[in-house]
Amino acid sequence: MAGRRGPGTLGRALTAFVLTVSLAVVCAGEAARAPACPPARGELTVEDLPAGSSVRACRAVGRVVTHDGAGLVVPGPGTTVSVDALTTDGSAHGFTLAVAADGTVSYAYEAAHARARPGRRADAPAPCTDGAYSTAGRKEYGTYEWFLGDGPLPARLSGVQARQVFEAAVATITAGRNDCGYGDAVTARARYLSTTAAEAGVDRESRCLRRDGVSVWDAGDIGPGAVATTCSWSRPVHGGPDRLLEADVRFNTHDHAFTDHPSGDCTGAYDLLSVATHEAGHVFGLAHAGSGHENLTMYASSFACSTDARTLGKGDVLGLRSLY
């Protein structure tokens, strides 16, 4: 008696086809799903528009996204935007949103910094011995061209006076000025253009708005927690940091006082040149120095009545040299 015959060629082919389709269905079911789109209206959080979302599919371009008190307007594909705030207590206040060319979202968050407390600066390394630094993943490949806003300016300075302070701050960064004996090995460049009616793209809650192609330094209301805020827009470069497209700086003259000459009776005013030097550091790609590095220019607070941040510390210089 002949044994039982297996399926013929056609039967085996049909079985293989069914198995392949079944496996495909199982694999498709197990594949990671694209994040769901956020609500159609209102402000968003980073949880509403998580990494991996598509700004195209979700129509998110132009909407505000917030994280831990900071916020920014979602840019179009191929653009990155960062918000960096100098705060009264040195706490972290900023993040970065990058939109890839295909519209995919990704984030970078600033490491949480402990709040500044009295006496901490005395415990931190001296500026010329502290080599700590952090960079933001962007740089100015050409010449940073900037404008001065035509509205009221910090410390009640005239336009000419404010320009001189801001130019000095920018030059401290581009020349790597320090009291530590380091020579100028920084190749960054900048040029002041003129005053403008355009405004820095920073709103009353210290959030970055849409970029307008004009880099402006001005003053206004950006919320009580921020002394100054820098918003930076950049574009990816193959094999290197992002290319800076625009960087706006706004000083908070609504909630904080500034001075260009702190005196012995100073009680709560911020030295304008110190704060401006810190913000210029952000413009050229430096990120905040963390807790334990309170004596560096790029620490997240410039400390009221202090002029220490007018010149760079070791870490500030090393950070610039790593980029330029």
C-alpha positions as a Markdown table, in Angstrom:
| # | Residue | x | y | z |
|---|---|---|---|---|
| 1 | Met | 0.0 | 0.0 | 0.0 |
| 2 | Ala | 1.4 | 3.3 | -1.0 |
| 3 | Gly | 2.1 | 5.8 | 1.6 |
| 4 | Arg | 0.1 | 9.1 | 2.0 |
| 5 | Arg | 1.2 | 11.7 | -0.6 |
| 6 | Gly | 2.2 | 15.2 | 0.4 |
| 7 | Pro | 0.8 | 18.3 | -1.3 |
| 8 | Gly | 1.8 | 18.8 | -4.9 |
| 9 | Thr | 3.7 | 21.7 | -6.3 |
| 10 | Leu | 0.7 | 23.9 | -6.5 |
| 11 | Gly | -0.4 | 23.0 | -3.0 |
| 12 | Arg | 3.1 | 23.8 | -1.6 |
| 13 | Ala | 3.1 | 27.1 | -3.4 |
| 14 | Leu | -0.3 | 28.1 | -1.9 |
| 15 | Thr | 0.8 | 27.1 | 1.6 |
| 16 | Ala | 4.0 | 29.2 | 1.3 |
| 17 | Phe | 1.9 | 32.2 | 0.1 |
| 18 | Val | -0.5 | 31.9 | 3.0 |
| 19 | Leu | 2.3 | 31.6 | 5.5 |
| 20 | Thr | 4.1 | 34.6 | 4.0 |
| 21 | Val | 1.0 | 36.7 | 4.2 |
| 22 | Ser | 0.3 | 35.6 | 7.7 |
| 23 | Leu | 3.8 | 36.5 | 8.8 |
| 24 | Ala | 3.5 | 39.9 | 7.1 |
| 25 | Val | 0.3 | 40.6 | 9.0 |
| 26 | Val | 2.0 | 39.6 | 12.3 |
| 27 | Cys | 5.1 | 41.7 | 11.6 |
| 28 | Ala | 3.0 | 44.7 | 10.6 |
| 29 | Gly | 1.0 | 44.4 | 13.8 |
| 30 | Glu | 4.2 | 44.4 | 15.8 |
| 31 | Ala | 5.9 | 47.3 | 14.0 |
| 32 | Ala | 6.3 | 50.6 | 15.8 |
| 33 | Arg | 3.4 | 52.9 | 15.0 |
| 34 | Ala | 3.9 | 56.5 | 14.1 |
| 35 | Pro | 3.0 | 58.9 | 17.0 |
| 36 | Ala | -0.6 | 60.1 | 16.9 |
| 37 | Cys | -1.1 | 63.7 | 15.8 |
| 38 | Pro | -1.9 | 66.3 | 18.6 |
| 39 | Pro | -5.2 | 68.1 | 19.0 |
| 40 | Ala | -5.9 | 70.5 | 16.1 |
| 41 | Arg | -6.0 | 73.6 | 18.3 |
| 42 | Gly | -4.2 | 75.2 | 21.1 |
| 43 | Glu | -0.6 | 75.1 | 22.4 |
| 44 | Leu | 1.2 | 71.8 | 22.5 |
| 45 | Thr | 3.6 | 70.2 | 24.9 |
| 46 | Val | 6.4 | 67.9 | 23.8 |
| 47 | Glu | 4.2 | 65.0 | 24.9 |
| 48 | Asp | 1.5 | 66.2 | 22.4 |
| 49 | Leu | 4.1 | 66.3 | 19.6 |
| 50 | Pro | 6.6 | 63.6 | 20.6 |
| 51 | Ala | 9.8 | 62.8 | 18.8 |
| 52 | Gly | 9.1 | 60.8 | 15.6 |
| 53 | Ser | 6.0 | 62.9 | 14.8 |
| 54 | Ser | 5.7 | 64.4 | 11.4 |
| 55 | Val | 5.1 | 68.2 | 11.2 |
| 56 | Arg | 3.7 | 67.6 | 7.7 |
| 57 | Ala | 1.2 | 64.9 | 8.6 |
| 58 | Cys | 0.2 | 66.7 | 11.7 |
| 59 | Arg | 0.1 | 70.2 | 10.3 |
| 60 | Ala | 2.2 | 71.4 | 13.2 |
| 61 | Val | 4.3 | 74.0 | 11.6 |
| 62 | Gly | 3.6 | 77.4 | 13.2 |
| 63 | Arg | 2.2 | 76.0 | 16.4 |
| 64 | Val | 3.7 | 76.6 | 19.8 |
| 65 | Val | 5.3 | 73.7 | 21.7 |
| 66 | Thr | 6.3 | 74.0 | 25.3 |
| 67 | His | 8.5 | 72.2 | 27.8 |
| 68 | Asp | 9.2 | 72.9 | 31.4 |
| 69 | Gly | 8.3 | 76.6 | 31.1 |
| 70 | Ala | 10.1 | 77.2 | 27.8 |
| 71 | Gly | 8.4 | 77.4 | 24.4 |
| 72 | Leu | 8.9 | 77.9 | 20.7 |
| 73 | Val | 7.1 | 77.9 | 17.4 |
| 74 | Val | 7.5 | 74.8 | 15.3 |
| 75 | Pro | 9.6 | 75.6 | 12.3 |
| 76 | Gly | 9.4 | 74.1 | 8.8 |
| 77 | Pro | 11.3 | 71.0 | 7.6 |
| 78 | Gly | 15.0 | 71.2 | 7.6 |
| 79 | Thr | 15.2 | 73.8 | 10.4 |
| 80 | Thr | 16.2 | 73.6 | 14.1 |
| 81 | Val | 15.2 | 76.2 | 16.7 |
| 82 | Ser | 16.6 | 76.6 | 20.2 |
| 83 | Val | 15.5 | 78.7 | 23.2 |
| 84 | Asp | 18.0 | 79.6 | 25.9 |
| 85 | Ala | 17.1 | 81.7 | 28.9 |
| 86 | Leu | 19.4 | 83.3 | 31.4 |
| 87 | Thr | 17.5 | 83.0 | 34.7 |
| 88 | Thr | 17.7 | 84.7 | 38.1 |
| 89 | Asp | 18.5 | 81.5 | 39.9 |
| 90 | Gly | 20.6 | 79.6 | 37.3 |
| 91 | Ser | 17.9 | 76.9 | 36.8 |
| 92 | Ala | 17.7 | 75.3 | 33.3 |
| 93 | His | 15.1 | 76.9 | 31.0 |
| 94 | Gly | 15.4 | 75.9 | 27.4 |
| 95 | Phe | 15.3 | 73.2 | 24.8 |
| 96 | Thr | 15.8 | 72.5 | 21.1 |
| 97 | Leu | 13.4 | 71.2 | 18.5 |
| 98 | Ala | 14.8 | 69.9 | 15.2 |
| 99 | Val | 12.6 | 69.2 | 12.1 |
| 100 | Ala | 14.3 | 66.9 | 9.6 |
| 101 | Ala | 13.9 | 67.5 | 5.9 |
| 102 | Asp | 11.2 | 64.9 | 5.8 |
| 103 | Gly | 9.3 | 66.6 | 8.6 |
| 104 | Thr | 10.2 | 64.3 | 11.4 |
| 105 | Val | 10.5 | 65.9 | 14.9 |
| 106 | Ser | 13.3 | 65.4 | 17.4 |
| 107 | Tyr | 14.2 | 67.2 | 20.6 |
| 108 | Ala | 17.3 | 68.0 | 22.8 |
| 109 | Tyr | 16.7 | 69.0 | 26.3 |
| 110 | Glu | 19.0 | 71.1 | 28.5 |
| 111 | Ala | 20.3 | 69.2 | 31.5 |
| 112 | Ala | 18.5 | 70.2 | 34.7 |
| 113 | His | 20.7 | 72.6 | 36.7 |
| 114 | Ala | 20.3 | 73.1 | 40.4 |
| 115 | Arg | 19.2 | 76.5 | 41.5 |
| 116 | Ala | 21.9 | 78.9 | 42.6 |
| 117 | Arg | 22.2 | 79.4 | 46.3 |
| 118 | Pro | 24.2 | 81.9 | 48.4 |
| 119 | Gly | 27.8 | 80.8 | 48.8 |
| 120 | Arg | 27.8 | 78.4 | 45.9 |
| 121 | Arg | 30.1 | 80.6 | 43.7 |
| 122 | Ala | 32.8 | 80.5 | 46.4 |
| 123 | Asp | 32.7 | 76.7 | 46.2 |
| 124 | Ala | 33.0 | 76.5 | 42.4 |
| 125 | Pro | 36.3 | 76.4 | 40.7 |
| 126 | Ala | 37.9 | 79.7 | 39.7 |
| 127 | Pro | 37.1 | 80.7 | 36.1 |
| 128 | Cys | 40.7 | 80.2 | 34.9 |
| 129 | Thr | 40.9 | 76.6 | 36.3 |
| 130 | Asp | 37.4 | 75.4 | 35.3 |
| 131 | Gly | 37.6 | 73.7 | 31.9 |
| 132 | Ala | 33.9 | 72.7 | 31.7 |
| 133 | Tyr | 31.8 | 73.6 | 28.7 |
| 134 | Ser | 28.9 | 72.5 | 26.6 |
| 135 | Thr | 28.1 | 73.3 | 23.0 |
| 136 | Ala | 24.7 | 73.6 | 21.3 |
| 137 | Gly | 25.4 | 71.8 | 18.0 |
| 138 | Arg | 25.4 | 74.9 | 15.9 |
| 139 | Lys | 27.9 | 77.6 | 14.8 |
| 140 | Glu | 28.2 | 80.7 | 12.6 |
| 141 | Tyr | 30.1 | 79.6 | 9.5 |
| 142 | Gly | 30.3 | 83.1 | 8.0 |
| 143 | Thr | 29.7 | 86.5 | 9.6 |
| 144 | Tyr | 27.0 | 87.1 | 12.2 |
| 145 | Glu | 25.2 | 90.2 | 11.0 |
| 146 | Trp | 23.0 | 91.8 | 13.6 |
| 147 | Phe | 20.7 | 94.8 | 14.1 |
| 148 | Leu | 19.7 | 96.9 | 17.1 |
| 149 | Gly | 16.1 | 97.4 | 17.9 |
| 150 | Asp | 14.8 | 100.9 | 17.8 |
| 151 | Gly | 12.7 | 100.7 | 21.0 |
| 152 | Pro | 13.7 | 101.5 | 24.6 |
| 153 | Leu | 17.0 | 99.7 | 25.6 |
| 154 | Pro | 18.4 | 98.3 | 28.9 |
| 155 | Ala | 19.8 | 100.6 | 31.5 |
| 156 | Arg | 18.1 | 103.5 | 29.8 |
| 157 | Leu | 21.0 | 103.7 | 27.3 |
| 158 | Ser | 20.8 | 105.5 | 24.1 |
| 159 | Gly | 21.1 | 103.5 | 20.9 |
| 160 | Val | 24.7 | 104.5 | 20.5 |
| 161 | Gln | 25.6 | 103.5 | 24.0 |
| 162 | Ala | 23.7 | 100.2 | 23.8 |
| 163 | Arg | 25.4 | 99.4 | 20.5 |
| 164 | Gln | 28.8 | 99.9 | 22.1 |
| 165 | Val | 28.0 | 97.5 | 25.0 |
| 166 | Phe | 26.6 | 94.9 | 22.7 |
| 167 | Glu | 29.5 | 95.2 | 20.2 |
| 168 | Ala | 31.9 | 94.7 | 23.1 |
| 169 | Ala | 30.0 | 91.6 | 24.3 |
| 170 | Val | 30.0 | 90.1 | 20.8 |
| 171 | Ala | 33.7 | 90.9 | 20.4 |
| 172 | Thr | 34.5 | 89.1 | 23.7 |
| 173 | Ile | 33.1 | 86.0 | 22.1 |
| 174 | Thr | 34.6 | 86.4 | 18.7 |
| 175 | Ala | 38.0 | 87.2 | 20.1 |
| 176 | Gly | 37.9 | 84.8 | 23.0 |
| 177 | Arg | 38.7 | 87.6 | 25.5 |
| 178 | Asn | 39.7 | 86.3 | 28.9 |
| 179 | Asp | 41.9 | 87.0 | 31.9 |
| 180 | Cys | 43.4 | 83.5 | 31.9 |
| 181 | Gly | 46.3 | 84.1 | 29.4 |
| 182 | Tyr | 44.7 | 82.3 | 26.4 |
| 183 | Gly | 45.5 | 83.9 | 23.1 |
| 184 | Asp | 42.9 | 84.6 | 20.4 |
| 185 | Ala | 42.4 | 81.3 | 18.5 |
| 186 | Val | 38.7 | 81.8 | 17.8 |
| 187 | Thr | 37.8 | 82.5 | 14.1 |
| 188 | Ala | 34.2 | 83.6 | 14.7 |
| 189 | Arg | 33.2 | 86.9 | 13.0 |
| 190 | Ala | 30.4 | 89.4 | 13.5 |
| 191 | Arg | 29.2 | 92.8 | 12.0 |
| 192 | Tyr | 26.7 | 95.3 | 13.3 |
| 193 | Leu | 24.5 | 96.6 | 10.5 |
| 194 | Ser | 22.0 | 99.3 | 11.8 |
| 195 | Thr | 19.0 | 99.9 | 13.9 |
| 196 | Thr | 15.7 | 98.4 | 12.8 |
| 197 | Ala | 12.0 | 98.5 | 13.4 |
| 198 | Ala | 12.0 | 94.7 | 13.3 |
| 199 | Glu | 11.8 | 93.0 | 16.7 |
| 200 | Ala | 13.5 | 90.0 | 18.3 |
| 201 | Gly | 11.5 | 86.9 | 17.8 |
| 202 | Val | 10.8 | 86.4 | 21.6 |
| 203 | Asp | 7.4 | 86.8 | 23.1 |
| 204 | Arg | 6.2 | 87.8 | 26.6 |
| 205 | Glu | 6.6 | 84.3 | 27.9 |
| 206 | Ser | 10.2 | 83.9 | 26.6 |
| 207 | Arg | 9.1 | 81.7 | 23.7 |
| 208 | Cys | 10.7 | 81.8 | 20.3 |
| 209 | Leu | 8.4 | 83.0 | 17.5 |
| 210 | Arg | 8.8 | 82.5 | 13.7 |
| 211 | Arg | 12.1 | 83.6 | 12.3 |
| 212 | Asp | 12.0 | 86.6 | 10.0 |
| 213 | Gly | 15.6 | 86.5 | 8.7 |
| 214 | Val | 16.8 | 89.5 | 10.8 |
| 215 | Ser | 19.0 | 89.0 | 13.8 |
| 216 | Val | 17.9 | 91.6 | 16.4 |
| 217 | Trp | 19.1 | 92.6 | 19.8 |
| 218 | Asp | 16.4 | 94.5 | 21.8 |
| 219 | Ala | 14.5 | 94.7 | 25.1 |
| 220 | Gly | 11.0 | 94.1 | 26.4 |
| 221 | Asp | 8.9 | 91.8 | 28.5 |
| 222 | Ile | 9.8 | 88.1 | 28.4 |
| 223 | Gly | 8.4 | 86.9 | 31.7 |
| 224 | Pro | 9.7 | 87.4 | 35.2 |
| 225 | Gly | 11.9 | 84.2 | 35.4 |
| 226 | Ala | 14.2 | 85.2 | 32.5 |
| 227 | Val | 16.8 | 88.0 | 32.6 |
| 228 | Ala | 17.5 | 87.6 | 28.9 |
| 229 | Thr | 16.6 | 85.1 | 26.2 |
| 230 | Thr | 18.3 | 84.0 | 23.0 |
| 231 | Cys | 16.4 | 82.3 | 20.2 |
| 232 | Ser | 18.5 | 80.6 | 17.5 |
| 233 | Trp | 17.5 | 79.0 | 14.2 |
| 234 | Ser | 19.9 | 76.8 | 12.3 |
| 235 | Arg | 20.1 | 74.2 | 9.4 |
| 236 | Pro | 21.9 | 70.9 | 9.4 |
| 237 | Val | 25.3 | 70.6 | 7.8 |
| 238 | His | 26.7 | 67.3 | 6.8 |
| 239 | Gly | 29.6 | 66.3 | 9.0 |
| 240 | Gly | 29.5 | 69.4 | 11.3 |
| 241 | Pro | 27.4 | 71.5 | 13.6 |
| 242 | Asp | 24.3 | 73.2 | 12.2 |
| 243 | Arg | 24.7 | 76.4 | 10.3 |
| 244 | Leu | 23.3 | 79.4 | 12.1 |
| 245 | Leu | 20.5 | 81.1 | 10.2 |
| 246 | Glu | 19.4 | 83.7 | 12.7 |
| 247 | Ala | 19.8 | 84.5 | 16.4 |
| 248 | Asp | 17.7 | 87.1 | 18.3 |
| 249 | Val | 18.4 | 88.4 | 21.8 |
| 250 | Arg | 16.0 | 90.1 | 24.1 |
| 251 | Phe | 16.7 | 91.6 | 27.5 |
| 252 | Asn | 13.9 | 91.6 | 30.1 |
| 253 | Thr | 13.5 | 95.3 | 31.0 |
| 254 | His | 10.0 | 94.8 | 32.3 |
| 255 | Asp | 10.9 | 92.7 | 35.3 |
| 256 | His | 14.6 | 93.4 | 35.9 |
| 257 | Ala | 16.9 | 96.4 | 36.1 |
| 258 | Phe | 20.2 | 96.7 | 34.2 |
| 259 | Thr | 23.2 | 98.9 | 34.6 |
| 260 | Asp | 26.4 | 99.5 | 32.6 |
| 261 | His | 28.3 | 100.5 | 35.7 |
| 262 | Pro | 27.5 | 98.5 | 38.8 |
| 263 | Ser | 28.5 | 100.4 | 41.9 |
| 264 | Gly | 29.0 | 99.6 | 45.6 |
| 265 | Asp | 25.3 | 100.4 | 46.3 |
| 266 | Cys | 24.0 | 98.1 | 43.6 |
| 267 | Thr | 21.2 | 95.9 | 45.1 |
| 268 | Gly | 19.5 | 94.1 | 42.2 |
| 269 | Ala | 20.6 | 95.4 | 38.8 |
| 270 | Tyr | 22.3 | 93.2 | 36.3 |
| 271 | Asp | 25.5 | 94.2 | 34.6 |
| 272 | Leu | 24.4 | 94.7 | 31.0 |
| 273 | Leu | 27.8 | 93.8 | 29.5 |
| 274 | Ser | 28.0 | 90.5 | 31.6 |
| 275 | Val | 24.5 | 89.4 | 30.5 |
| 276 | Ala | 25.2 | 90.5 | 26.9 |
| 277 | Thr | 28.4 | 88.5 | 26.8 |
| 278 | His | 26.5 | 85.4 | 28.0 |
| 279 | Glu | 23.9 | 85.8 | 25.3 |
| 280 | Ala | 26.5 | 86.3 | 22.6 |
| 281 | Gly | 28.0 | 83.0 | 23.7 |
| 282 | His | 24.6 | 81.4 | 22.9 |
| 283 | Val | 24.6 | 83.2 | 19.5 |
| 284 | Phe | 27.9 | 81.5 | 18.6 |
| 285 | Gly | 26.9 | 78.1 | 19.7 |
| 286 | Leu | 27.8 | 77.8 | 23.4 |
| 287 | Ala | 25.3 | 76.1 | 25.8 |
| 288 | His | 24.9 | 76.6 | 29.5 |
| 289 | Ala | 27.6 | 75.5 | 31.9 |
| 290 | Gly | 25.9 | 73.3 | 34.6 |
| 291 | Ser | 25.8 | 73.4 | 38.4 |
| 292 | Gly | 29.2 | 73.6 | 40.0 |
| 293 | His | 30.5 | 75.9 | 37.3 |
| 294 | Glu | 29.0 | 79.2 | 38.6 |
| 295 | Asn | 32.1 | 81.2 | 37.9 |
| 296 | Leu | 32.0 | 80.6 | 34.1 |
| 297 | Thr | 30.4 | 83.2 | 31.8 |
| 298 | Met | 28.1 | 80.5 | 30.4 |
| 299 | Tyr | 26.6 | 79.5 | 33.7 |
| 300 | Ala | 22.8 | 80.0 | 33.5 |
| 301 | Ser | 22.9 | 83.1 | 35.8 |
| 302 | Ser | 25.1 | 86.2 | 35.5 |
| 303 | Phe | 24.3 | 87.2 | 39.2 |
| 304 | Ala | 23.0 | 90.6 | 40.0 |
| 305 | Cys | 25.6 | 93.4 | 40.5 |
| 306 | Ser | 28.4 | 91.1 | 39.3 |
| 307 | Thr | 30.8 | 92.0 | 36.4 |
| 308 | Asp | 32.6 | 88.7 | 36.4 |
| 309 | Ala | 31.0 | 87.4 | 33.2 |
| 310 | Arg | 32.4 | 90.3 | 31.2 |
| 311 | Thr | 35.4 | 88.1 | 30.3 |
| 312 | Leu | 35.6 | 84.4 | 29.6 |
| 313 | Gly | 36.8 | 81.6 | 31.8 |
| 314 | Lys | 38.8 | 78.6 | 30.7 |
| 315 | Gly | 35.8 | 76.4 | 29.8 |
| 316 | Asp | 34.1 | 79.2 | 27.8 |
| 317 | Val | 37.3 | 79.6 | 25.7 |
| 318 | Leu | 37.7 | 75.9 | 25.2 |
| 319 | Gly | 34.1 | 75.6 | 24.1 |
| 320 | Leu | 34.6 | 78.3 | 21.5 |
| 321 | Arg | 37.8 | 76.8 | 20.3 |
| 322 | Ser | 36.0 | 73.4 | 19.8 |
| 323 | Leu | 33.6 | 75.1 | 17.4 |
| 324 | Tyr | 35.9 | 77.7 | 15.7 |
